[in-house]
Amino acid sequence: MSKKFHVRDSDVKIYLQAILRAMHKDKFVPDVIIGLSRGGLQPAVMLSHYFDIPMVPVTLALRDHGIEKLDFAVDPKLQYLVVDDINDTGATLTKVSDYMTEMMLRPGQWRSAVLVNNLPSPFEPDYHCFEINKQDEDVWVVYPWEEWWQN
């Protein structure tokens, strides 16, 4: 049975602030935030408000309900930040990466940010704050928006 690791609202803010510092250091400023459903929508909205830029919700939920649909427009003149809650197996962000390549975006024109990165994942996000290693410890990350009614 997985051990639960509960991320608090205050943790989300700390994680996003660390991601923002890393982005600032890289001088990466997105024009559009892409939020992956379901878990990436909350942090994507928060970053969208911070930058005062549009947020595009994208349905790609490989775990929740098995929805595998990527169909959103990209403009080759803009920079994109793709946001999810966790890079777990890497499958979701790999699909996004493949899609961005198909859309012929230049390298560095889009970047990925996750709150939590699972180290054994073959996909390496550009930005993350907290790391776990599910190979060493079976942990299930629970975000505040997943069980908000229980607290």
ABEGO torsion letter per residue (X at the ends): XBBBBBBBAAAAAAAAAAAAAAAAAAGBBBABBBBBOAAAAAAAAAAAAAAGBBBBBBBBBAABGGBBBBBBBBBAABBBBBBBABBBAGAAAAAAAAAAAAAGBBBGABBBBBABBBAABABBBABBABBBBAAABBBBBBBAAAAAAAX
